[in-house]
Amino acid sequence: MLSVTHYYRESRKTGLSIEGIFGLVKECLRGNVVIKDFYCDINRSRIGNTLQAKKYASEINHITGDVNFLLFGLRGRKNILTIHDVGHCDTLKKRNYIHYLIYKYFWYQFPLLYTDIVTVVSEFTKRTIIEYFNCPEHKIRVIPDPVKPVFQYSKKGALNEQPRILMMGTGRHKNLGNLIEAVKGTGYHIDIIGWPSDEELGKLDTYKVSYKVFNGLTDREVYERYKECDIMYNASFYEGFGMPIIEAQSVGRPVITSNIGAMKEVAGTSAVLVDPNKPEEIRVAIDRLVTDRKWYDEITERGRANIAPYQYESIAAQYLAVYNELAARK
């Protein structure tokens, strides 16, 4: 039976994000592939973890994300690298060009030399790594992130008396600022999962916007927030994929997202697309969903149809095909 090692960043108790994604892929492939896990040790240096990674090498070695440097210790083996997002490159380039160059070459350019196949979560990310790192297109496979089974459909009854908008994640690129501008002076409420900046919190208070902040949630608790909300807001300036779009659509909530990049690719016509730079467009989208229940239900149903390609069984089958393809190479 084919043997594969999944390489992860340090172990995290939440099981969220990368670890949660590939944990369930592993379960789906049980009986077809023997997969063992390597977690970076937070008490070791990157060099120490790289040396340790060599001892866990299998027939196929899969860097699941966020630890690209481990590939320096896996040279000459059959390797797969999953890239979820390269947005940090743009951020560094604007802040410190020297740091950007170091990050570009040691986190991406050099590790890509020791990678046989690169998997990316969207066509947008594929185009980005070809442009940024001159990665040969023939090495890249697009395999989107799957939605977790916990996010089950929950029929929406009447909207909350004070309509609730859910925002997943914080950071300047998530665009909380323009959501605040869009809802100021209204009776809307914002639920924020993450850690808003002091500036953003100050703006919420200055405009007297109703809000509540949540963080450190389990998947089940995030699911409850989806069920409670009326609208999911994901009009970011940048996303490598945009998983909250698919999660909200799985639960049965309409999504407002950006008309750019991976978000437009993932959502297509199944969400309300807006210019993330224009609070007035965001406001119009919210108002229409709140006041036009027929439109609300139509967008919800489009979303439910959109989630079909993002189920775990399908995603696991695509990874199995990649593993078999690489194993067959001499």
Summary of the structure (lengths in Angstrom):
residues: 330
radius of gyration: 20.7
end to end distance: 17.2
largest distance: 64.7
contacts: 1066
relative contact order: 0.12
helix: 48%
strand: 17%
